[in-house]
Amino acid sequence: MKADEQRTRQDDELGQDIAHQAPSLRLAISRNRPEEPAGRAAIRIEGLVRRFAGFTAVDNLQLHIPYGEIYGFLGSNGAGKTTTIKMLVGLLEPDSGKAWIAGHNMWAEPVAAKAALGYVADRSILYERLSGREFLGFLGQVRGLSLAETEERTAHLLALLELSEYAERLCGSYSLGMKRKLALAGALLHQPQVLILDEPFNGLDPRSTRHLKDLLLQLAQAGTAIMLSTHDLAIAEEICQRVGIIHRGKLLAEGSATELRQLARASNLEAVFLNLTNRQPEEASI
Ligand SMILES: Nc1ncnc2c1ncn2[C@@H]1O[C@H](COP(=O)(O)OP(=O)(O)OP(=O)(O)O)[C@@H](O)[C@H]1O
């Protein structure tokens, strides 16, 4: 048997092991982390539940993400990532449970919570008849920035995201990747303490992907809390301090990629992920 095949088989067997231990895995890992008081978490979710016509899409979810951390939210198609994010950013009312952004309850103090938040949806919604610069100018007004601040931040972000040469073109004429980058510029305009990104790497070319990874690492280093959902396990492994794996609306495991790999004795996050979620193979479609 070749070394690669042997490692894959070992990963599979060990992964099946942790699949059975899944509920205790998270507890074991969280004991290894210095405790972050929940009240000081940048993003805090307690007991979040959302049902659609009797089907439970998000099932009693708990999450605490501190400032300065990049948290990867992983799950197969339909696992409940977008539903969780929509409840967290105030777009979808939970059936029960609560969510806080920078200490503000999203549903009781939505203005304060949203002021601290930058959010990019999985599908970018832009005003197609505005130019890139006009779009950011409009968002600056919505965010209550002065004209000078808006102009300065707009120029900085357009340059940072390599969009300056397209700034006067209508958003409707942008490519998918350019739209994603402009949406990100919009989310960063008011320098939020908390950034929530649903599939931020979708549609980006390798150069823009590298650029975004570096930008997120810099923002986290400066203290921004970042939660991102992704299907790209290599990216999660590279830039996320912790990852949470959601499946059928429940958090199966949570920890750093290294902790998850060590605990599972698996060679990579993909092996951990596939084996945890393969108990329902028809859903393991990441
Ligand atoms: N408005 C809705 N009405 C009915 N069911 C919904 C609605 N929104 C989401 N769902 C269901 O909830 C489940 C979770 O969906 P969600 O979009 O949160 O998954 P996801 O993890 O983001 O998936 P993907 O990776 O494919 O984007 C799915 O079964 C989906 O069909």
The ligand as a Gaussian input file, in Angstrom:
#p B3LYP/6-31G(d) Opt

LIG

0 1
 N      -36.235000      30.642000       3.795000
 C      -36.128000      29.321000       3.920000
 N      -37.219000      28.530000       3.849000
 C      -37.136000      27.189000       4.009000
 N      -35.959000      26.543000       4.254000
 C      -34.850000      27.275000       4.334000
 C      -34.866000      28.693000       4.169000
 N      -33.587000      29.153000       4.314000
 C      -32.808000      28.071000       4.540000
 N      -33.560000      26.946000       4.550000
 C      -33.084000      25.579000       4.778000
 O      -32.284000      25.572000       5.945000
 C      -31.178000      24.695000       5.770000
 C      -29.899000      25.465000       6.022000
 O      -29.699000      26.363000       4.939000
 P      -28.465000      27.365000       4.909000
 O      -28.660000      28.252000       3.731000
 O      -28.316000      27.997000       6.241000
 O      -27.247000      26.358000       4.667000
 P      -25.707000      26.655000       4.377000
 O      -24.923000      25.900000       5.407000
 O      -25.459000      28.108000       4.283000
 O      -25.524000      25.946000       2.966000
 P      -24.612000      26.304000       1.655000
 O      -23.210000      25.927000       2.009000
 O      -25.184000      25.425000       0.611000
 O      -24.790000      27.773000       1.362000
 C      -31.296000      24.116000       4.359000
 O      -31.924000      22.860000       4.447000
 C      -32.178000      25.117000       3.642000
 O      -32.925000      24.500000       2.614000

